[in-house]
Amino acid sequence: MIKLFVGLGNPGAEYEDTRHNAGFWWVDALSRELKAPLSFDRGYHGLLARTSASGNTIWLLEPQTFMNLSGKSVSALARFFKIAPDEILVIHDELDVPPGEAKLKFGGSHAGHNGLRDIHAQLGTGDYWRLRLGVGHPGVKSEVVNWVLKRPSPDHRIAIAQAIDRTLKAVPHLLTGDITKATMLIHTSKPPRPKIPKPDTAKLPPEPPTSGL
């Protein structure tokens, strides 16, 4: 079961609405749903909430160390409360997933994500859960840094918000350790494809007359 939900992002108003803060957006939404307000805890270097759900104590954490030092916050809390890596879910922005989609994953490499890189280093393992919130890719590797540190387009922001709403429905299963159901909910909950409106034939201009040839 998941005991610690960690949202990744950067502190400060200038980063609040950027793609790199998608993990913060998710934990903010969970905080509202559980009525567990986050407050700064100096000892754990982040915004923290402690509450009960499904009969168990759980923690919500948003490291305030900046992305590259996220592991400092995560490891401090996990070690003090003896939370095992496989009881941690890290929610982060994912370039290789389209906006509006999300993927649940256990273990693996950090794939160049600086927040995950530091968590790997501080925990001494990559064997923790990740919820990858799609933010899309700029298409050019050299533009990745600018991409994640900029605001998504209005359409992408709406799609990400909808993905957050849908994936929150998997939380009860994550809390009870039913990862199979949680995964099914997250991976099958994709936004509907937009319907292409059929042309209104009554409004189409008349076709030009044929020449008879």
Secondary structure, DSSP 4 states (H G I P E B T S, - for coil): ---EEEE----STTTTTSGGGHHHHHHHHHHHHHT---EEEGGGTEEEEEEEETTEEEEEEEE-S-GGGHHHHHHHHHHHTT--GGGEEEEEEETTS-TT-EEEEES---TT-HHHHHHHHHHT---SEEEEEE----SSGGGHHHHHTSPPPHHHHHHHHHHHHHHGGGHHHHHHT-HHHHHHHHHH--PPPPPPPPP-GGGSPPPPPP---
